[in-house]
Amino acid sequence: MEYKDLYSNNSPQYEYAGFGLRLIAYFIDAIVLSIILKLLSLVFGFDFNTEISKVTYSPGGLVAFLVSISYFVYFETGIHQATIGKRMMDLKVIKQDGTPLSKVDSIFRYLGKILSAIIFLIGYIMVIFDDKKRALHDRIASTYVIKAK
């Protein structure tokens, strides 16, 4: 697909993904990540549920963070530009100019998700009120979540 086709009269013609679709995709991704972390806990002996809940840094918490960020970076920068959850909901993540995300873009987007969550999930709720359905982390990384065509 050529990105030039997405533009008409210099205005992008995207169908932006709303809060509901994005929330379902997130839950699917959370399930997939939980399975991955459970398998890793069986192999390496970490109890990720206990480790993540600790306020201090821990090996399990660090591994869970690295697995999570790797999951999102790998899939968002991949050929489908979408995590497993987003693919199941027929969504993808793009830069504001319509191009695919780089690894750095995806890392910034992931770190922005942490900020979105820390501020009482307000960064996520922004999707409901934004005309282009952007969350705070989308604004930070200059991205959109759109319906794949």
PyMOL commands that set and color helices and strands:
alter all, ss='L'
color gray80, all
select helices_A, chain A and resi 3-6+19-44+48-53+59-76+84-88+103-118+122-129+136-141
alter helices_A, ss='H'
color red, helices_A
select strands_A, chain A and resi 7-8+11-12+91-95+143-147
alter strands_A, ss='S'
color yellow, strands_A
deselect
rebuild
show_as cartoon
